[in-house]
Amino acid sequence: MLSRRLIVAGVVAAVLLPSLSASASHTPPNPAGETLRALAQRHGLYVGTAVNMDALQDPAESRYRELASTEFNTVTAENVMKWEALQKEKNGPYDFTEADKLIDFARKNRQKVRGHVLVWHNQVPEWLGKGVKDGSISKTELRAILERHVKTVVSHFRGKIWQWDVVNEAVTDPWDSPPSGITYRPTPAAGAGDNQVFWADHLGPGYIADAFRWARSADPQALLFYNDYNLEAFGDEGPMDKVQFVYNMTKNLRAQGVPIDGVGSQGHLSTQYGNYSAFQIRDALDKFAGLGVATAYTEVDVRSQRTPAVEAGDTKEINPRLQGSAFNYSALLQGCLMSRKCLSFTVWGFTDRYQWTNDWEFGGEGRTGLAAIYDTNYNPKHAYQSMRADLATAGAPYVQPRIPQKPKR
């Protein structure tokens, strides 16, 4: 006679086996068929791209429009929201035509918009740099011009911009700074566009706090960011550590009640350098989050040197660079995923066909390229596949949904 325990066990097994069998035969969804946008949504993360408006409106570039609208759920104007594109003459009207087209594109495709950029030393109107240089624009007038610009632009887009890059690249690099440390370093140049500390030279460092307050007065709902490059990971946290300098600056601005909501790390990397691990990146993002601010990766690309062998199509030299690029994209994205206040991850152009590093020579690197996640023919590269795998496989306990952020008052 069978024991009661064995009979019960047999009944339980009979009940469970069909369920277990069904579970074992179930085929999970294939993440390889999902877009970056869809995979990121699981984490509440926004994945975006900078948009080249010429490409977007080119009748021959239907593939560009398709990818820009389907792969990403946030977009940034690559150039058409910069000052030089908006106001050609000192007392002339603002022309928002091209920028408004991007806003319309985003609305139609249910995308959020990052506004780029309100205050930067580069890509300002020619009349501004010339007027400061020849003395026809005084410091008092310059401050009034900057205030009017910030308020005019933010007011125009009020309610349509999710995140604004309010101040961009205000801090010099360690190798450019005097031995005493990173500072708003005065330089001999006096014209905008050739002087990284143009605004601090003429208005003093207080212009940063002013710009955030002006932007907040024009739009109470947008998240306001400070944006800069070389912020991926802390160094020794000493006087020559740029990340520490920006951290201290952000902390001081918050202590003064300045409405700074976030810090954007651009994420421009190169495969010729050692760069960082995902854990170093997460630690930096978490430290900024500890100040009560959001974070974002705002301009990610990973360039490679275009050596003669690369230009000749030598796969033995190209393939390691593509793999190095994929590693760096992945490290940045993994770090962002592990830090819950990292709200968005934006690539600075998604195809090598339209990528700014193609036409830029970096000191010591020469000509560069191969920086985007799609090649010139819109084929996805290792970097794209790595990002998709990171988004597909990430989950609890190390990756949690984003913590929503509210604009600071």
Secondary structure, DSSP 8 states (H G I E B T S, - for coil): ---HHHHHHHHHHHHHHHHHHHHHH-----GGGS-HHHHHHTTT-EEEEEE-HHHHT-TT-HHHHHHHHHS-SEEEESSTTSHHHH-SSTTS----HHHHHHHHHHHHTT-EEEEEEEE-SSS--HHHHHHHHHTSS-HHHHHHHHHHHHHHHHHHTTTT-SEEEEEES-S--GGGS-TT-------S--STTS-TTHHHHHH-TTHHHHHHHHHHHH-SSSEEEEEESS-SS--SSSTT-HHHHHHHHHHHHHHTT----EEEE--EEETTS----HHHHHHHHHHHHTTT-EEEEEEEEEEEE--HHHHTT-HHHHHHHHHHHHHHHHHHHHHHHHSTTEEEEEES-SBGGG-GGGG-EETTTEEEE--SSB-TTS-B-HHHHHHHHHHHH--TTT-----------
